[in-house]
Amino acid sequence: MFDSEDVSSLVGPEMRGKRRTYDGPFKARVVCEWINGKRSLNEQAKRYGIHPNQIKNWKSTLLKRAGQVLDDRRRTGPSRPSVLRDDAEVRR
């Protein structure tokens, strides 16, 4: 359908080469600005040069992992109810 020359003329220089990668703090900032209502999704996408679907995917990932992020890491040992149960068994 297209010759390779025709396709390459449709793709700009910014589309060639490696994919862009973004670090976590950048993704968080973009998603938080959108969630907090500072800008609409399309405004965010245009401002940062990112497709709106990418921002939606980052938001989805953030919400799926929110439990892990907000988990209380001080509870590394057994949970409290099992400790109480063990104490009751020792008293018998």
Chimera marker file (.cmm) of the C-alpha trace (Angstrom):
<marker_set name="trace">
<marker id="1" x="0.000" y="0.000" z="0.000" r="1" g="1" b="0" radius="0.5"/>
<marker id="2" x="2.760" y="2.437" z="0.965" r="1" g="1" b="0" radius="0.5"/>
<marker id="3" x="6.336" y="2.456" z="-0.145" r="1" g="1" b="0" radius="0.5"/>
<marker id="4" x="8.889" y="2.696" z="2.630" r="1" g="1" b="0" radius="0.5"/>
<marker id="5" x="9.788" y="6.168" z="1.411" r="1" g="1" b="0" radius="0.5"/>
<marker id="6" x="6.179" y="7.307" z="1.651" r="1" g="1" b="0" radius="0.5"/>
<marker id="7" x="5.818" y="6.046" z="5.215" r="1" g="1" b="0" radius="0.5"/>
<marker id="8" x="9.088" y="7.592" z="6.342" r="1" g="1" b="0" radius="0.5"/>
<marker id="9" x="7.962" y="10.961" z="5.039" r="1" g="1" b="0" radius="0.5"/>
<marker id="10" x="4.793" y="10.697" z="7.167" r="1" g="1" b="0" radius="0.5"/>
<marker id="11" x="6.754" y="9.967" z="10.320" r="1" g="1" b="0" radius="0.5"/>
<marker id="12" x="8.518" y="12.992" z="11.757" r="1" g="1" b="0" radius="0.5"/>
<marker id="13" x="12.056" y="12.889" z="13.148" r="1" g="1" b="0" radius="0.5"/>
<marker id="14" x="10.692" y="12.807" z="16.709" r="1" g="1" b="0" radius="0.5"/>
<marker id="15" x="8.946" y="9.502" z="15.967" r="1" g="1" b="0" radius="0.5"/>
<marker id="16" x="12.105" y="7.690" z="14.929" r="1" g="1" b="0" radius="0.5"/>
<marker id="17" x="14.522" y="6.004" z="17.279" r="1" g="1" b="0" radius="0.5"/>
<marker id="18" x="14.051" y="4.802" z="20.844" r="1" g="1" b="0" radius="0.5"/>
<marker id="19" x="10.918" y="5.178" z="22.869" r="1" g="1" b="0" radius="0.5"/>
<marker id="20" x="10.884" y="7.870" z="25.507" r="1" g="1" b="0" radius="0.5"/>
<marker id="21" x="10.979" y="6.743" z="29.105" r="1" g="1" b="0" radius="0.5"/>
<marker id="22" x="9.691" y="8.671" z="32.095" r="1" g="1" b="0" radius="0.5"/>
<marker id="23" x="10.668" y="8.345" z="35.725" r="1" g="1" b="0" radius="0.5"/>
<marker id="24" x="8.193" y="7.769" z="38.534" r="1" g="1" b="0" radius="0.5"/>
<marker id="25" x="8.169" y="11.304" z="39.963" r="1" g="1" b="0" radius="0.5"/>
<marker id="26" x="7.385" y="12.742" z="36.525" r="1" g="1" b="0" radius="0.5"/>
<marker id="27" x="4.493" y="10.313" z="36.012" r="1" g="1" b="0" radius="0.5"/>
<marker id="28" x="3.158" y="11.079" z="39.487" r="1" g="1" b="0" radius="0.5"/>
<marker id="29" x="3.314" y="14.822" z="38.879" r="1" g="1" b="0" radius="0.5"/>
<marker id="30" x="1.455" y="14.556" z="35.558" r="1" g="1" b="0" radius="0.5"/>
<marker id="31" x="-1.263" y="12.308" z="37.009" r="1" g="1" b="0" radius="0.5"/>
<marker id="32" x="-1.665" y="14.375" z="40.192" r="1" g="1" b="0" radius="0.5"/>
<marker id="33" x="-2.069" y="17.603" z="38.233" r="1" g="1" b="0" radius="0.5"/>
<marker id="34" x="-4.825" y="15.933" z="36.231" r="1" g="1" b="0" radius="0.5"/>
<marker id="35" x="-6.537" y="14.337" z="39.247" r="1" g="1" b="0" radius="0.5"/>
<marker id="36" x="-6.420" y="17.575" z="41.256" r="1" g="1" b="0" radius="0.5"/>
<marker id="37" x="-8.159" y="19.420" z="38.436" r="1" g="1" b="0" radius="0.5"/>
<marker id="38" x="-5.351" y="21.818" z="37.571" r="1" g="1" b="0" radius="0.5"/>
<marker id="39" x="-5.748" y="20.916" z="33.903" r="1" g="1" b="0" radius="0.5"/>
<marker id="40" x="-7.942" y="18.720" z="31.757" r="1" g="1" b="0" radius="0.5"/>
<marker id="41" x="-6.603" y="15.470" z="30.373" r="1" g="1" b="0" radius="0.5"/>
<marker id="42" x="-6.114" y="16.947" z="26.916" r="1" g="1" b="0" radius="0.5"/>
<marker id="43" x="-4.366" y="20.024" z="28.329" r="1" g="1" b="0" radius="0.5"/>
<marker id="44" x="-2.000" y="17.779" z="30.298" r="1" g="1" b="0" radius="0.5"/>
<marker id="45" x="-1.276" y="15.648" z="27.256" r="1" g="1" b="0" radius="0.5"/>
<marker id="46" x="-0.556" y="18.653" z="25.080" r="1" g="1" b="0" radius="0.5"/>
<marker id="47" x="1.561" y="20.376" z="27.739" r="1" g="1" b="0" radius="0.5"/>
<marker id="48" x="3.857" y="17.386" z="28.234" r="1" g="1" b="0" radius="0.5"/>
<marker id="49" x="3.690" y="15.953" z="24.718" r="1" g="1" b="0" radius="0.5"/>
<marker id="50" x="2.182" y="12.673" z="25.890" r="1" g="1" b="0" radius="0.5"/>
<marker id="51" x="-0.818" y="10.827" z="24.495" r="1" g="1" b="0" radius="0.5"/>
<marker id="52" x="-3.892" y="11.102" z="26.786" r="1" g="1" b="0" radius="0.5"/>
<marker id="53" x="-4.168" y="7.307" z="26.947" r="1" g="1" b="0" radius="0.5"/>
<marker id="54" x="-0.692" y="7.145" z="28.461" r="1" g="1" b="0" radius="0.5"/>
<marker id="55" x="-1.751" y="9.457" z="31.275" r="1" g="1" b="0" radius="0.5"/>
<marker id="56" x="-4.865" y="7.314" z="31.849" r="1" g="1" b="0" radius="0.5"/>
<marker id="57" x="-2.676" y="4.205" z="32.033" r="1" g="1" b="0" radius="0.5"/>
<marker id="58" x="-0.408" y="5.862" z="34.601" r="1" g="1" b="0" radius="0.5"/>
<marker id="59" x="-3.446" y="6.826" z="36.675" r="1" g="1" b="0" radius="0.5"/>
<marker id="60" x="-4.764" y="3.269" z="36.536" r="1" g="1" b="0" radius="0.5"/>
<marker id="61" x="-1.397" y="1.892" z="37.654" r="1" g="1" b="0" radius="0.5"/>
<marker id="62" x="-1.227" y="4.426" z="40.478" r="1" g="1" b="0" radius="0.5"/>
<marker id="63" x="-4.682" y="3.505" z="41.750" r="1" g="1" b="0" radius="0.5"/>
<marker id="64" x="-3.999" y="-0.237" z="41.501" r="1" g="1" b="0" radius="0.5"/>
<marker id="65" x="-0.819" y="0.121" z="43.553" r="1" g="1" b="0" radius="0.5"/>
<marker id="66" x="-2.177" y="2.636" z="46.064" r="1" g="1" b="0" radius="0.5"/>
<marker id="67" x="-2.677" y="-0.105" z="48.662" r="1" g="1" b="0" radius="0.5"/>
<marker id="68" x="0.979" y="-1.081" z="48.479" r="1" g="1" b="0" radius="0.5"/>
<marker id="69" x="2.118" y="2.515" z="48.726" r="1" g="1" b="0" radius="0.5"/>
<marker id="70" x="-0.105" y="3.298" z="51.707" r="1" g="1" b="0" radius="0.5"/>
<marker id="71" x="0.493" y="-0.005" z="53.512" r="1" g="1" b="0" radius="0.5"/>
<marker id="72" x="1.804" y="0.350" z="57.043" r="1" g="1" b="0" radius="0.5"/>
<marker id="73" x="5.319" y="-1.076" z="56.828" r="1" g="1" b="0" radius="0.5"/>
<marker id="74" x="5.749" y="-1.101" z="60.584" r="1" g="1" b="0" radius="0.5"/>
<marker id="75" x="3.717" y="-4.314" z="60.622" r="1" g="1" b="0" radius="0.5"/>
<marker id="76" x="6.406" y="-6.679" z="59.471" r="1" g="1" b="0" radius="0.5"/>
<marker id="77" x="5.759" y="-9.308" z="62.148" r="1" g="1" b="0" radius="0.5"/>
<marker id="78" x="2.609" y="-11.333" z="62.769" r="1" g="1" b="0" radius="0.5"/>
<marker id="79" x="-0.674" y="-9.476" z="62.684" r="1" g="1" b="0" radius="0.5"/>
<marker id="80" x="-2.166" y="-8.304" z="65.959" r="1" g="1" b="0" radius="0.5"/>
<marker id="81" x="-5.070" y="-10.820" z="66.242" r="1" g="1" b="0" radius="0.5"/>
<marker id="82" x="-2.724" y="-13.818" z="65.945" r="1" g="1" b="0" radius="0.5"/>
<marker id="83" x="-0.484" y="-12.358" z="68.658" r="1" g="1" b="0" radius="0.5"/>
<marker id="84" x="-3.477" y="-12.104" z="71.002" r="1" g="1" b="0" radius="0.5"/>
<marker id="85" x="-4.479" y="-15.676" z="70.170" r="1" g="1" b="0" radius="0.5"/>
<marker id="86" x="-0.938" y="-16.893" z="70.941" r="1" g="1" b="0" radius="0.5"/>
<marker id="87" x="-0.998" y="-15.082" z="74.300" r="1" g="1" b="0" radius="0.5"/>
<marker id="88" x="-4.266" y="-16.778" z="75.218" r="1" g="1" b="0" radius="0.5"/>
<marker id="89" x="-2.814" y="-20.210" z="74.386" r="1" g="1" b="0" radius="0.5"/>
<marker id="90" x="0.241" y="-19.552" z="76.579" r="1" g="1" b="0" radius="0.5"/>
<marker id="91" x="-1.939" y="-18.637" z="79.590" r="1" g="1" b="0" radius="0.5"/>
<marker id="92" x="-3.749" y="-22.014" z="79.516" r="1" g="1" b="0" radius="0.5"/>
<link id1="1" id2="2" r="1" g="1" b="0" radius="0.2"/>
<link id1="2" id2="3" r="1" g="1" b="0" radius="0.2"/>
<link id1="3" id2="4" r="1" g="1" b="0" radius="0.2"/>
<link id1="4" id2="5" r="1" g="1" b="0" radius="0.2"/>
<link id1="5" id2="6" r="1" g="1" b="0" radius="0.2"/>
<link id1="6" id2="7" r="1" g="1" b="0" radius="0.2"/>
<link id1="7" id2="8" r="1" g="1" b="0" radius="0.2"/>
<link id1="8" id2="9" r="1" g="1" b="0" radius="0.2"/>
<link id1="9" id2="10" r="1" g="1" b="0" radius="0.2"/>
<link id1="10" id2="11" r="1" g="1" b="0" radius="0.2"/>
<link id1="11" id2="12" r="1" g="1" b="0" radius="0.2"/>
<link id1="12" id2="13" r="1" g="1" b="0" radius="0.2"/>
<link id1="13" id2="14" r="1" g="1" b="0" radius="0.2"/>
<link id1="14" id2="15" r="1" g="1" b="0" radius="0.2"/>
<link id1="15" id2="16" r="1" g="1" b="0" radius="0.2"/>
<link id1="16" id2="17" r="1" g="1" b="0" radius="0.2"/>
<link id1="17" id2="18" r="1" g="1" b="0" radius="0.2"/>
<link id1="18" id2="19" r="1" g="1" b="0" radius="0.2"/>
<link id1="19" id2="20" r="1" g="1" b="0" radius="0.2"/>
<link id1="20" id2="21" r="1" g="1" b="0" radius="0.2"/>
<link id1="21" id2="22" r="1" g="1" b="0" radius="0.2"/>
<link id1="22" id2="23" r="1" g="1" b="0" radius="0.2"/>
<link id1="23" id2="24" r="1" g="1" b="0" radius="0.2"/>
<link id1="24" id2="25" r="1" g="1" b="0" radius="0.2"/>
<link id1="25" id2="26" r="1" g="1" b="0" radius="0.2"/>
<link id1="26" id2="27" r="1" g="1" b="0" radius="0.2"/>
<link id1="27" id2="28" r="1" g="1" b="0" radius="0.2"/>
<link id1="28" id2="29" r="1" g="1" b="0" radius="0.2"/>
<link id1="29" id2="30" r="1" g="1" b="0" radius="0.2"/>
<link id1="30" id2="31" r="1" g="1" b="0" radius="0.2"/>
<link id1="31" id2="32" r="1" g="1" b="0" radius="0.2"/>
<link id1="32" id2="33" r="1" g="1" b="0" radius="0.2"/>
<link id1="33" id2="34" r="1" g="1" b="0" radius="0.2"/>
<link id1="34" id2="35" r="1" g="1" b="0" radius="0.2"/>
<link id1="35" id2="36" r="1" g="1" b="0" radius="0.2"/>
<link id1="36" id2="37" r="1" g="1" b="0" radius="0.2"/>
<link id1="37" id2="38" r="1" g="1" b="0" radius="0.2"/>
<link id1="38" id2="39" r="1" g="1" b="0" radius="0.2"/>
<link id1="39" id2="40" r="1" g="1" b="0" radius="0.2"/>
<link id1="40" id2="41" r="1" g="1" b="0" radius="0.2"/>
<link id1="41" id2="42" r="1" g="1" b="0" radius="0.2"/>
<link id1="42" id2="43" r="1" g="1" b="0" radius="0.2"/>
<link id1="43" id2="44" r="1" g="1" b="0" radius="0.2"/>
<link id1="44" id2="45" r="1" g="1" b="0" radius="0.2"/>
<link id1="45" id2="46" r="1" g="1" b="0" radius="0.2"/>
<link id1="46" id2="47" r="1" g="1" b="0" radius="0.2"/>
<link id1="47" id2="48" r="1" g="1" b="0" radius="0.2"/>
<link id1="48" id2="49" r="1" g="1" b="0" radius="0.2"/>
<link id1="49" id2="50" r="1" g="1" b="0" radius="0.2"/>
<link id1="50" id2="51" r="1" g="1" b="0" radius="0.2"/>
<link id1="51" id2="52" r="1" g="1" b="0" radius="0.2"/>
<link id1="52" id2="53" r="1" g="1" b="0" radius="0.2"/>
<link id1="53" id2="54" r="1" g="1" b="0" radius="0.2"/>
<link id1="54" id2="55" r="1" g="1" b="0" radius="0.2"/>
<link id1="55" id2="56" r="1" g="1" b="0" radius="0.2"/>
<link id1="56" id2="57" r="1" g="1" b="0" radius="0.2"/>
<link id1="57" id2="58" r="1" g="1" b="0" radius="0.2"/>
<link id1="58" id2="59" r="1" g="1" b="0" radius="0.2"/>
<link id1="59" id2="60" r="1" g="1" b="0" radius="0.2"/>
<link id1="60" id2="61" r="1" g="1" b="0" radius="0.2"/>
<link id1="61" id2="62" r="1" g="1" b="0" radius="0.2"/>
<link id1="62" id2="63" r="1" g="1" b="0" radius="0.2"/>
<link id1="63" id2="64" r="1" g="1" b="0" radius="0.2"/>
<link id1="64" id2="65" r="1" g="1" b="0" radius="0.2"/>
<link id1="65" id2="66" r="1" g="1" b="0" radius="0.2"/>
<link id1="66" id2="67" r="1" g="1" b="0" radius="0.2"/>
<link id1="67" id2="68" r="1" g="1" b="0" radius="0.2"/>
<link id1="68" id2="69" r="1" g="1" b="0" radius="0.2"/>
<link id1="69" id2="70" r="1" g="1" b="0" radius="0.2"/>
<link id1="70" id2="71" r="1" g="1" b="0" radius="0.2"/>
<link id1="71" id2="72" r="1" g="1" b="0" radius="0.2"/>
<link id1="72" id2="73" r="1" g="1" b="0" radius="0.2"/>
<link id1="73" id2="74" r="1" g="1" b="0" radius="0.2"/>
<link id1="74" id2="75" r="1" g="1" b="0" radius="0.2"/>
<link id1="75" id2="76" r="1" g="1" b="0" radius="0.2"/>
<link id1="76" id2="77" r="1" g="1" b="0" radius="0.2"/>
<link id1="77" id2="78" r="1" g="1" b="0" radius="0.2"/>
<link id1="78" id2="79" r="1" g="1" b="0" radius="0.2"/>
<link id1="79" id2="80" r="1" g="1" b="0" radius="0.2"/>
<link id1="80" id2="81" r="1" g="1" b="0" radius="0.2"/>
<link id1="81" id2="82" r="1" g="1" b="0" radius="0.2"/>
<link id1="82" id2="83" r="1" g="1" b="0" radius="0.2"/>
<link id1="83" id2="84" r="1" g="1" b="0" radius="0.2"/>
<link id1="84" id2="85" r="1" g="1" b="0" radius="0.2"/>
<link id1="85" id2="86" r="1" g="1" b="0" radius="0.2"/>
<link id1="86" id2="87" r="1" g="1" b="0" radius="0.2"/>
<link id1="87" id2="88" r="1" g="1" b="0" radius="0.2"/>
<link id1="88" id2="89" r="1" g="1" b="0" radius="0.2"/>
<link id1="89" id2="90" r="1" g="1" b="0" radius="0.2"/>
<link id1="90" id2="91" r="1" g="1" b="0" radius="0.2"/>
<link id1="91" id2="92" r="1" g="1" b="0" radius="0.2"/>
</marker_set>
